[in-house]
């Protein structure tokens, strides 16, 4: 048994599969929530955040790909899709829409666990303390990001009203890289390399999604960003 305290959400209309996956991961120290469909998944997420979602593609009503598209508008967490063995197109579309990985049914639980661990590592699910361990020692203070403030020492983001804003470890890593390179244009590869301690696939465009979400938090007008600026054809720059 592994004491992970990692929070998983398993969304599948098959009760037996949900219970099987839930029991397997619970026995290994994970905290598991089950949802029988997309609507139940969203309600669950509104109540308590999770670290990873296992999401079935072929669900009645709102299918998994539609649910994934909606999910990516509001949440920056890894998703592993469950697909029928023959549905290659679902896998391709899912990856293009922001899924981190897929696994074919019938599910091999040991393989699923391995993919869960890999997705968590690849997405940067960490605690702020782990993120700060990679940074140089000593206090770095509070940095202005438009009307927001980033506490570099505690890895906390505060809005214009002074209230703390939710931020993932990966989002902090990106902001840290921008702050350390203020005024310098960074391409996607540079951002991925400096913001993460493991290599990402070259085709991974999720950096754009993360920056879009950061802009929604720190920009006065996310459609006309002035803090994290786009340098067309090159990359991004913190102004």
N, C-alpha and C positions, 0 to 999 in steps of 0.2 A: 504493500500500500504506500502511495506517495501523498504526502501532505502538501498539496499544491495551492489550495484556496483559489484556484482558477475557476471563474464562473462561466459555465457553458449554458447555452440555450439550444435545445433540440426541437426543431419545428418540422413535424411530419404528421400527416393525417393517419398513419398506421400506428395504432395504439401499441401493438406488440413491439414494433421497432423502437418507438420512443422509450418504452419501459426497459427494453433490453439495453439500449445505449445508455439510458440514465442510470440503470443499476451498475453497469460496467464501470462507468466513470466515477460514480459515487463511491464505489468500493476502492477506487484509487485516489480518493481524497479531493476530487473535483466537486464543486457546488453546481448541481444540475437543475435547470428549470425546463419543463416540457410545455410545448404549445402544439395544439392540433391543427393550426392553420395560421395564415398570415395576420389576420386580425388579432388573434390571441397573442401572437408574437409581439406585435406592436404595443398591445396593452401591457404585456409583461415588461417590455423595455421601458415603458413610461413609468413603471413602478420602481424598477431596479435595473441598473446597468449590468452588462455582462462583458466578458472578455473575448468570447468567440461564439459564433452561431453555426450550427449544423442545420442546413436548410434543404428540404426536399424540393426538387424541381417539379415533379408531377403531382400536384395537389389539386383536389377539386375546388372549383370557385377560382380564387386568385392563385395562380400558379407561382412557383418559386422564383422564376425569372422576373415576373412583374413585382413580386414582393422585394426582390433584391434591388430593383431599380428604385423603388420607393425608399428602401432602407438606406441606400447610399446618399439620399438627399439630406438625411439627418444624422447618420451615425458613421463613425470612422472606426469600425471594428472588423476583424477578419471574419470571413464567411467561407465555410466549406459546403459545397453543393453535393447533394445526393442525386445521382442520375441513374437512369436505366442503362444497362451495359451497352446497348446498341445506339443510344442517343448521343452520338459524337457532336452533333450540331449544338445540342444543349450545353455541352461542356465549353465549346468555343464561344458561344454567345455569353455564357455565364462569366467566363474569364474576361471577355471584353467589357462586360458591364460592371466589373469590379469584384468578382469572386476571387478568392485567393487560391482555391484548390477545389478539386472535385474527387469524389470516390463513387464507384459504381455499386449498385445493389446486385446481389445480396451483400450486405456490408460485412467485411471482415473487421472485427472490433480492434484487433491489434494493429491493423493497418490504419484504421481511423484514428487511433490514439497517436500513432507516429505522425500522421498528417496534422493532427491538432497541435502537437508539440512544435512541428516545423512551422506551421502558420503563425503560432504565437511568437516564435523566435523571429520570423521574418517580418512581422508587423510591428515589433517593438513593444509588446505588452510588458512593461516594466514598471517598477515603482520609481518615483521621482529620485529617491536616494540612489538607485542604481544608475540613473541617468547622470546624476551629479558626480558620481565616482569617476566618470570618464573625463570630466572637466578639470581644468587646472585648479590647484588648491588655492585657498584664500577667498575672501568675500568679494563678490563682484557687483553687488548692489542692485539697484532698481533701474530699469531702462525704459524710456518712453517709447511707445509704439503708437504714434498718432495720439488719440485721446486715452489710450490704454496704458497700463504699466505692467512690465514683466519683472518679477523678482527673480533674478538669476540664481540666487542662493537657495531659495525654497522651491523653485520651479512652480511658481504660482502666477496666474494672470489675473489682473484686476481691470474691470471696465471703467468707463468714465464716471460712474456713480460710486466707485470705490468698492463695489462688491466683487468677490472672487468669481471668475468664470471657469467653467469646466474645461479641462484641457487634457488631452492624452499625452503619454510620454513621447510619442512620435512627433506630436505637434510642438512640444517643448523643444525637442531635438532640432526641429527645423528652425524655430525661432532663435535658438542658440546659435546655429550656424549663420543665420542672417545677421544677427547682432555682431558676431565675431568678424563678419565680412561686410559690414555696413559700407555702402557706396560701391561695392564690387559686384559685377554681374556674375551670377553663378548659373551654369547649365544644369540640366536634370541629373546628369551623372555625378557632378560635383556635389550637388545637394544630397543625393542618395548615399554617396560615399562618406561624406562628412557627418551626416545625420544618423548613420546606422553602423553598427559594429559587425554586420554580416553582409555579404554581397547580395544584391538584388539582381534579378534578371534585367537585361538591358532593355527589353521591350516593356517593362513595367511603367505604365503612365500614371499610376496612382499618386505620384508626386503632385500632379496637377489638381487632383481631387482634394488632397490635403491642403494645398495652398488656397484653393477656393474656399474651403471650410475655415481656414485661418482668416481669410479676408472678411468673411461674414462675421467674425468675432471682433476684429480690430479696426476695420475700415469704417469710416463714417458713411461712405457710399461704396459698397462692395463692387458695384458695376463700374465704378470709376476709381480704382484703387490708387492711393497716393502713398501708402506705407510700403506694401510689397508690390513693386511695380513690375510689369511685364516688359522685357526688352525683346521685341519681336524678332523671332528667328534665332535668338541666342539663349535666353533664360529669364531669370528673375533677379531683382535687386532690391535691397532694403534701402529706402530713401531716407 
